[in-house]
Amino acid sequence: MRMLWKNIKGLVGAYELPPTYLSGKEMRNFAFIENAWLAIDNGNVVDFGAMSDFPGITDWSGLDVVDCSGRFVLPAWCDSHTHLVHAAPRGREFLARLEGKSYQEIAAAGGGILNSAKALQQMTEEQLLGDARVRLNQVIQSGTGAIEIKSGYGLTAESELKMLRVISALKKEFNIPIRATFLACHAVPEGDWTAESWTDHVIRELLPEVAKLNLADYVDAFCEKGYFGVENVEALLKAANQLSLSGKVHVNQFNAIGGVQMGIEHGVRSLDHLEELCAEDLEALSENARSAESPVFACALPGCSYFLSIPYSPVRKLMDADVPVALATDFNPGSAPSGNMGRVVQMGMVKMKMHPLEAIAAATINGAAAMGLQHAAGTIVPGRSANLIVTKPMDGLETMGYAFGEELVEKVFIGGLEQ
């Protein structure tokens, strides 16, 4: 199918030769063309430009002309941190929090990640895949066109491999780029396990199997008090690097314990959460952004901050320090039960004081780069798959933050096909 979208009020993120990512101070300069046109053929972007420079149409055969007056066209969202494959919701724990219990108290009483793990261990692989398929279709409908999905709710070798096989099946079934992350150290399993013994078990037994079966693109861990310490995560990252697997780390969600500097030293792709960020951590990230050929991305998860009523990541400080920032949902059943990236972009503006173009850049070009998909997603480029969002009529991009109660994505296209 050939399509010409004309009179686009604002075309966002369109490049002939796109950058790999945008550093913090560059994010406000994400490409933007007022009153634009876009051509699509056979599911791929063909060309684009300003209406004032439109070259005209020489071949009308099979051409569908779409008037996008008042609407903005963006790259589909790139969600670089999700736990989309999981078991049952945890609404009862939400009620417990409303009654005054903290996230840590709920976890200590056998809730939290351990609760999800018990439910997941009892599910068949087919059940897990069926539920994940429904969730993935839902987030695509809301505008997501590339996604990272983690394991981590299995907490046994068998169940972790089951989760990774489900993610592999989703990769084959869905026409969007998907990254698989082995969240090897998420919580200490019940029984006689300790953080040290589980980490050692993962390194000796499970990690080599995951690498041999090619089930993961990244390896991750939850570096936090009461979960896995800096030494545990460092050992895991060293072992992953020896198997040519890059790392990501959940870090500084509740406490700053040195995980940021450790992750940078071991070349992780991204450091995620960062709600609690000390001066030393900020300086380490800034220095890395200035000097590294491939900088570490700071991935903020405002949905988690909103749902748990914890601080928001200091994104403004990170961008002012020129650190490349990504925004993601953290979609999971306990601390962020929503996969809607549009809401995340809204929170980026409202709660993190991001300019609309900064928030959109964090959710597209930088989100793609934070999961190594900069070649396939995050920008609108001739020859690339037409994974696109068309908004409802809006006065400006700021409406995406201002009208926070509205769903402003009107249509989603994956491979040039409306979803």
C-alpha positions in Angstrom: 0.0 0.0 0.0 1.2 3.5 -0.9 0.2 6.4 1.4 0.8 10.1 1.4 0.1 11.8 4.7 -0.3 15.6 4.1 -0.8 18.7 6.1 0.8 17.1 9.2 0.8 19.8 11.9 4.1 18.6 13.2 6.3 15.7 12.1 8.5 14.7 15.0 11.8 12.7 14.9 12.2 12.5 11.1 15.8 12.4 9.8 17.6 11.5 6.6 20.5 10.3 8.7 19.4 10.0 12.3 21.8 10.4 15.3 22.3 7.2 17.4 20.9 9.0 20.5 20.5 12.5 21.9 22.5 13.6 24.9 20.7 15.5 27.7 21.3 19.0 26.3 20.4 17.9 22.8 17.1 16.3 23.6 15.2 19.5 23.2 16.4 19.7 19.6 14.7 16.5 18.5 13.8 16.9 14.9 10.5 18.8 14.3 9.0 19.9 11.0 5.9 22.1 11.0 3.2 21.6 8.3 4.8 18.4 6.9 4.1 15.5 4.6 5.2 11.9 4.8 5.2 9.1 2.2 4.9 5.4 3.0 5.3 2.5 0.5 5.0 -1.2 1.3 5.1 -0.6 5.0 8.2 1.5 5.0 8.9 5.3 5.2 9.9 6.6 1.8 10.3 10.3 2.1 9.2 13.4 4.1 9.4 17.1 4.2 7.7 20.4 4.6 4.5 21.0 2.6 6.1 24.2 1.2 8.7 21.9 -0.4 6.3 19.1 -1.5 7.4 17.9 -4.9 3.9 16.9 -6.1 2.5 13.5 -7.2 3.4 11.9 -10.5 1.9 8.5 -10.0 -1.6 8.4 -8.4 -2.1 4.6 -8.9 -2.9 2.8 -5.7 -2.1 6.0 -3.6 -4.1 6.6 -0.4 -3.9 10.3 0.4 -4.6 11.1 4.1 -5.2 14.6 5.4 -3.5 14.9 8.8 -4.6 18.5 9.5 -4.2 19.4 13.2 -2.5 16.2 14.0 1.1 15.3 15.0 3.0 12.3 13.7 5.6 10.7 15.9 7.8 7.6 15.9 6.1 4.8 17.9 7.1 4.7 21.5 10.2 2.6 22.5 9.6 1.2 25.9 13.1 0.1 27.2 12.1 -1.4 30.6 9.1 -3.7 31.1 8.2 -6.9 33.0 5.4 -7.6 30.6 5.6 -11.4 31.1 4.2 -11.9 34.5 1.5 -13.8 36.4 -1.5 -12.5 38.2 -2.2 -8.9 39.2 -1.4 -7.9 42.8 -4.4 -5.8 43.6 -4.6 -7.0 47.2 -1.1 -5.6 47.8 -2.3 -2.3 46.5 -5.1 -2.4 49.1 -2.4 -3.2 51.8 -0.5 -0.1 50.8 -3.7 2.0 51.0 -4.1 0.7 54.5 -0.6 1.9 55.4 1.9 -0.8 54.7 5.1 0.1 52.7 6.4 -1.7 49.6 9.3 -3.2 51.8 6.9 -4.4 54.5 4.7 -6.1 52.0 7.8 -7.8 50.5 9.0 -8.9 53.9 5.6 -10.6 54.6 6.0 -12.7 51.5 4.3 -10.4 49.0 5.9 -8.4 46.2 8.2 -10.2 43.8 8.0 -13.5 45.8 4.2 -13.4 45.4 4.4 -13.0 41.7 7.0 -15.8 41.5 4.8 -18.3 43.3 1.9 -17.6 40.8 4.2 -17.7 37.8 5.8 -21.0 38.8 2.3 -22.6 38.8 1.4 -21.4 35.3 2.1 -23.4 32.1 4.2 -21.9 29.4 1.1 -21.7 27.2 -0.9 -19.8 29.8 2.0 -17.4 30.4 2.4 -16.8 26.6 -1.4 -16.2 26.2 -1.5 -13.6 28.9 1.6 -11.9 27.6 0.2 -11.8 24.1 -2.9 -9.9 25.3 -0.7 -7.4 27.2 1.6 -6.9 24.3 -1.3 -6.2 21.9 -2.7 -3.7 24.4 0.6 -1.7 24.6 0.9 -1.7 20.9 -2.6 -0.3 20.6 -1.5 2.6 22.9 1.5 3.4 20.7 4.4 1.2 21.6 6.4 0.0 18.6 9.6 -1.4 20.2 9.9 -3.0 23.7 12.3 -4.7 26.1 10.8 -7.5 28.2 12.5 -8.9 31.3 12.3 -12.3 33.1 12.9 -12.2 36.8 9.6 -13.4 38.3 10.5 -17.0 38.0 13.1 -17.3 40.8 13.9 -20.9 39.8 16.0 -22.0 36.9 13.0 -23.8 35.3 10.7 -20.8 35.6 13.3 -18.2 34.4 13.9 -20.3 31.3 10.1 -20.6 30.8 9.8 -16.8 30.9 12.7 -16.3 28.4 11.1 -18.9 26.1 7.9 -16.9 26.2 9.7 -13.7 25.3 11.4 -15.6 22.4 8.0 -16.7 21.2 6.7 -13.1 21.3 9.7 -12.0 19.2 8.7 -14.5 16.5 5.0 -13.7 16.6 5.0 -9.9 16.7 6.1 -7.4 14.0 7.9 -5.0 16.4 11.5 -5.1 17.6 11.6 -6.9 21.0 14.6 -7.2 23.3 14.8 -10.0 25.9 16.5 -9.4 29.2 17.5 -12.1 31.7 16.7 -10.5 35.1 19.0 -12.9 36.8 19.0 -11.4 40.3 15.6 -9.9 41.0 14.9 -11.1 44.5 16.3 -13.8 46.7 14.2 -17.0 46.3 12.5 -18.6 49.3 14.2 -21.4 51.2 17.9 -21.6 52.1 19.0 -19.2 49.4 21.0 -16.0 50.2 21.9 -13.2 47.8 25.4 -14.7 47.5 24.3 -18.3 46.9 21.7 -17.4 44.4 24.1 -15.1 42.5 26.7 -17.9 42.5 24.0 -20.4 41.3 23.0 -18.1 38.5 26.6 -17.5 37.4 27.6 -21.2 37.4 24.4 -22.9 36.2 21.8 -20.6 34.7 23.7 -17.9 32.9 25.7 -20.3 30.7 22.5 -22.1 29.7 20.7 -18.8 28.8 23.7 -17.8 26.7 23.9 -21.2 25.0 20.2 -21.1 24.0 20.5 -17.5 22.9 17.5 -16.5 25.0 18.7 -13.1 26.2 20.0 -9.9 24.7 20.8 -8.4 28.2 21.4 -9.5 31.7 19.9 -7.4 34.6 19.8 -7.3 38.4 18.1 -5.4 41.2 20.9 -3.7 43.1 19.3 -2.6 46.3 19.4 -3.0 50.1 17.6 -6.3 51.0 18.0 -7.7 47.5 21.4 -7.9 45.8 24.4 -5.9 46.9 27.0 -4.2 44.7 29.4 -7.2 45.0 26.7 -9.6 43.9 25.7 -7.5 40.8 29.4 -6.9 39.9 30.1 -10.6 39.9 27.0 -11.2 37.7 28.0 -8.5 35.2 31.6 -9.8 35.0 30.2 -13.3 34.2 27.7 -11.9 31.6 30.5 -9.9 29.9 32.6 -13.0 29.5 29.6 -14.6 27.7 29.3 -11.5 25.5 26.1 -10.4 27.2 25.7 -6.7 28.0 24.2 -5.6 31.3 21.5 -3.4 32.6 20.9 -2.6 36.3 17.9 -1.7 38.5 19.7 0.8 40.8 19.0 3.6 43.3 15.3 3.0 43.5 15.3 3.3 47.3 18.9 3.8 48.3 22.2 4.9 46.7 24.7 2.1 47.6 27.4 2.5 44.9 25.6 0.6 42.1 25.8 3.5 39.6 29.6 3.7 39.6 29.9 -0.1 39.5 27.5 -0.3 36.5 29.4 2.3 34.6 32.7 0.6 35.2 31.3 -2.6 33.7 29.8 -1.0 30.6 26.1 -1.5 31.2 23.7 -0.3 28.5 21.5 1.5 31.0 21.0 2.2 34.6 17.3 2.2 35.5 15.2 3.8 38.2 17.7 6.4 39.7 15.0 7.9 42.0 17.6 8.4 44.7 20.6 10.1 43.1 23.5 11.4 45.1 26.1 14.0 43.8 28.7 11.3 43.3 26.4 9.3 41.1 25.4 12.3 39.0 29.0 13.2 38.5 29.9 9.7 37.4 27.1 9.6 34.9 28.0 13.1 33.6 31.7 12.1 33.2 30.6 8.9 31.4 28.4 10.9 29.0 31.3 13.3 28.2 33.9 10.6 27.7 32.4 7.3 26.6 32.0 6.4 23.0 28.8 4.5 24.0 27.4 6.3 27.1 25.3 4.7 29.8 21.6 5.7 29.5 19.7 6.9 32.5 16.3 5.3 32.3 13.6 6.9 34.4 10.4 5.1 35.4 7.9 7.7 36.5 5.0 5.2 36.5 6.7 3.5 39.4 7.3 6.8 41.3 3.6 7.7 40.8 2.2 4.3 41.9 4.5 3.9 44.9 4.5 7.5 45.9 8.3 7.7 45.9 10.5 10.5 44.5 10.7 10.9 40.7 14.1 10.5 39.1 15.9 13.9 38.9 15.7 14.0 35.1 16.3 17.8 34.9 19.6 17.4 36.7 20.6 14.5 34.5 19.8 16.3 31.3 21.6 19.5 32.5 24.6 17.3 33.1 24.3 16.1 29.5 23.4 12.5 30.4 21.2 10.8 27.8 17.8 10.0 29.4 15.2 7.4 28.4 11.7 7.1 29.7 10.0 3.7 30.1 6.9 2.2 31.8 8.5 -0.5 34.2 5.2 -2.3 33.4 4.9 -4.9 36.2 2.1 -6.3 38.5 3.4 -4.7 41.7 4.9 -1.3 41.4 3.9 0.0 37.9 0.8 -1.9 36.6 0.5 0.1 33.3 2.2 -0.3 30.0 0.9 3.0 28.6 3.9 5.0 27.3 1.7 8.1 26.6 1.1 8.4 30.4 4.8 8.1 31.0 5.5 11.0 28.6 2.8 13.0 30.4 4.5 12.4 33.7 7.8 13.3 32.2 6.4 16.7 31.4 4.2 17.2 34.5 6.4 15.7 37.2 9.9 15.9 35.8 9.6 19.3 34.1 10.6 18.0 30.7 10.0 20.0 27.6 7.6 18.1 25.3 10.4 17.4 22.8 12.6 16.2 25.6 10.0 13.8 26.9 9.2 12.5 23.4 12.9 12.1 22.6 13.4 10.1 25.9 10.5 7.8 24.9 11.6 7.3 21.3 15.1 7.8 20.0 16.8 7.4 23.4 14.5 4.6 24.4 15.5 2.7 21.3 19.2 3.3 21.9 18.8 2.2 25.6 18.0 -1.3 24.3 20.3 -1.3 21.3 17.6 -0.7 18.7 18.7 2.6 17.4 19.1 1.1 13.9 15.4 -0.1 13.8 13.2 2.2 15.9 12.9 5.6 17.6 13.1 7.8 14.6 11.3 8.3 11.2 13.8 7.4 8.5 13.5 6.6 4.8 13.8 2.8 4.3 12.7 2.1 7.9 9.5 0.4 8.9 6.6 2.8 9.3 6.0 2.3 13.1 4.2 5.5 13.8 1.8 7.4 16.0 -0.8 9.8 14.8 -2.3 12.0 17.5 -5.7 13.5 17.8 -5.9 17.2 16.8 -3.9 19.2 19.2 -2.9 22.8 19.6 0.7 21.8 20.3 2.9 19.0 21.6 2.5 20.4 25.1 -1.1 19.2 25.0 0.2 15.7 25.6 1.2 16.8 29.1 -1.5 19.4 29.7 -4.5 17.3 28.8 -3.4 14.5 31.2 -6.8 12.9 31.5 -7.2 12.3 27.7 -5.9 9.5 25.5 -4.3 11.6 22.7 -3.0 8.8 20.4 -5.6 8.5 17.7 -4.0 5.9 15.5 -1.0 3.5 15.6 0.7 2.1 12.6 3.1 -0.8 12.6 4.8 -1.6 9.4 2.5 0.9 7.7 -0.7 -1.0 8.9 -3.2 0.5 11.3 -3.5 -1.5 14.5 
